[in-house]
Amino acid sequence: MADAKALLVLGHLRGEPATMQQDVHFEDCVGEVGDELAESVEVALSAGVLRERLVVDPGIGFGKRLPHNLSLLANVGALRARLGLPVLVGPSRKAFLGELTGDAVAERDRATQAACAVAIFAGADAVRVHDVAGAARAAAVGLALRGARRKAAP
């Protein structure tokens, strides 16, 4: 990655994909994910990847339960501030959305759009989704709300 000068997305995952949902435990999900992503950032930097080529992904749905995913989405801005790097969030059609809405996987695009709006509002820089057009509209709403939050009401 360093030689290619490619953009590198550092994703969070505990364990292996086959076992990541077994024995999920966090005392402080946002803090622990931040710590573990910071370790990944240091590994990448020590391997010669330029800091400006790094993006972090808190790994929504990867080794996390519903409360962890909600906490990460609501506090994505804290991860961004702590790590000083852009944050990519991938909530698209994830199981936690099905837990909240009861929707089957193929019916989760509206819930995904809501999660995208919240993630962008909370500080995410990008989202990874299946329905790009819908997510783009949701991101526009989230970004407008983020901008409005910084301004005093008229």
C-alpha positions as CSV (number, residue, x, y, z in Angstrom):
1,M,0.0,0.0,0.0
2,A,2.8,2.4,0.8
3,D,4.5,1.7,-2.5
4,A,1.3,2.1,-4.5
5,K,0.4,5.3,-2.6
6,A,-3.2,4.0,-2.6
7,L,-5.9,5.0,-0.2
8,L,-6.1,2.6,2.6
9,V,-9.3,1.9,4.6
10,L,-8.5,0.5,8.0
11,G,-11.5,-1.5,9.2
12,H,-12.3,-2.7,12.7
13,L,-13.0,-6.3,13.4
14,R,-12.3,-8.5,16.4
15,G,-11.7,-12.2,15.5
16,E,-12.3,-13.8,12.2
17,P,-15.5,-13.5,10.1
18,A,-16.6,-17.0,10.9
19,T,-16.5,-16.3,14.7
20,M,-16.8,-12.6,15.0
21,Q,-20.3,-12.6,16.4
22,Q,-19.5,-15.1,19.1
23,D,-18.6,-13.9,22.6
24,V,-18.9,-10.2,21.6
25,H,-17.9,-8.0,24.6
26,F,-17.0,-4.3,25.0
27,E,-16.8,-2.3,28.2
28,D,-16.6,1.0,26.2
29,C,-17.3,0.2,22.5
30,V,-16.4,3.6,21.1
31,G,-13.2,3.9,23.2
32,E,-12.1,0.3,22.5
33,V,-12.7,0.6,18.8
34,G,-10.9,3.9,18.8
35,D,-7.9,2.3,20.6
36,E,-7.8,-0.6,18.2
37,L,-8.1,1.6,15.1
38,A,-5.3,3.8,16.5
39,E,-3.1,0.7,16.7
40,S,-3.9,-0.1,13.0
41,V,-3.1,3.5,12.1
42,E,0.3,3.1,13.8
43,V,1.0,-0.1,11.9
44,A,0.1,1.5,8.6
45,L,2.2,4.6,9.3
46,S,5.2,2.4,10.4
47,A,4.9,0.5,7.1
48,G,5.2,3.8,5.2
49,V,1.6,4.5,4.3
50,L,1.1,8.3,4.3
51,R,-1.3,9.6,6.9
52,E,-3.2,11.6,4.3
53,R,-3.9,8.2,2.5
54,L,-5.6,6.7,5.5
55,V,-9.3,6.3,6.3
56,V,-10.8,4.5,9.3
57,D,-13.9,2.3,9.4
58,P,-15.4,1.4,12.8
59,G,-16.7,-1.9,11.3
60,I,-20.4,-1.5,11.8
61,G,-21.8,-5.1,12.1
62,F,-18.4,-6.7,12.3
63,G,-18.2,-8.4,15.7
64,K,-20.6,-6.0,17.2
65,R,-24.1,-6.3,18.6
66,L,-27.0,-3.8,18.3
67,P,-26.0,-1.4,21.1
68,H,-22.4,-1.3,19.9
69,N,-23.5,-0.4,16.3
70,L,-25.8,2.3,17.6
71,S,-23.1,3.7,19.8
72,L,-20.6,3.8,17.0
73,L,-23.0,5.5,14.6
74,A,-24.0,8.1,17.2
75,N,-20.4,8.8,18.2
76,V,-18.6,8.6,14.9
77,G,-17.5,12.2,15.3
78,A,-15.6,11.2,18.5
79,L,-13.7,8.6,16.5
80,R,-12.9,11.2,13.8
81,A,-11.7,13.7,16.3
82,R,-9.7,11.3,18.3
83,L,-7.9,9.7,15.3
84,G,-7.7,12.8,13.2
85,L,-8.7,10.8,10.1
86,P,-11.7,10.6,7.8
87,V,-14.2,8.0,8.8
88,L,-16.1,5.7,6.5
89,V,-19.2,4.0,7.8
90,G,-20.9,1.0,6.2
91,P,-24.3,0.4,7.6
92,S,-25.9,-0.9,4.4
93,R,-28.6,-3.5,5.0
94,K,-26.8,-4.7,8.1
95,A,-28.4,-7.1,10.6
96,F,-28.7,-4.4,13.3
97,L,-31.1,-2.5,11.0
98,G,-33.2,-5.7,10.7
99,E,-33.3,-6.0,14.5
100,L,-34.6,-2.4,14.7
101,T,-37.1,-2.5,11.9
102,G,-38.0,-6.2,11.4
103,D,-37.2,-5.8,7.7
104,A,-35.6,-8.5,5.6
105,V,-32.2,-7.8,4.2
106,A,-33.5,-6.8,0.8
107,E,-35.9,-4.3,2.4
108,R,-33.4,-2.4,4.5
109,D,-32.5,0.4,2.1
110,R,-34.7,3.0,3.9
111,A,-33.3,2.1,7.3
112,T,-29.8,2.2,5.7
113,Q,-30.6,5.7,4.4
114,A,-31.6,6.8,7.9
115,A,-28.4,5.4,9.4
116,C,-26.4,7.2,6.7
117,A,-28.1,10.5,7.5
118,V,-27.3,10.0,11.2
119,A,-23.7,8.9,10.5
120,I,-23.0,12.0,8.3
121,F,-24.7,14.3,10.8
122,A,-22.6,12.7,13.6
123,G,-19.3,13.3,11.7
124,A,-18.7,10.5,9.2
125,D,-17.0,11.5,6.0
126,A,-18.3,8.8,3.7
127,V,-20.7,5.8,3.7
128,R,-20.5,2.5,1.9
129,V,-23.9,1.3,0.6
130,H,-25.8,-0.8,-1.9
131,D,-28.3,2.0,-2.9
132,V,-26.0,4.9,-3.9
133,A,-28.7,7.3,-5.0
134,G,-30.8,6.9,-1.8
135,A,-27.7,7.2,0.4
136,A,-26.6,10.3,-1.5
137,R,-29.9,12.0,-0.7
138,A,-29.7,10.8,3.0
139,A,-26.1,12.1,3.2
140,A,-27.1,15.5,1.8
141,V,-29.7,15.8,4.6
142,G,-27.2,14.7,7.3
143,L,-24.6,17.1,6.0
144,A,-27.1,20.0,6.0
145,L,-28.1,19.2,9.5
146,R,-24.4,19.0,10.6
147,G,-23.9,22.5,9.1
148,A,-27.0,23.9,10.8
149,R,-25.9,22.6,14.2
150,R,-22.8,24.8,14.1
151,K,-24.8,28.0,13.3
152,A,-26.8,30.0,15.8
153,A,-30.6,30.0,15.1
154,P,-31.9,33.1,13.4
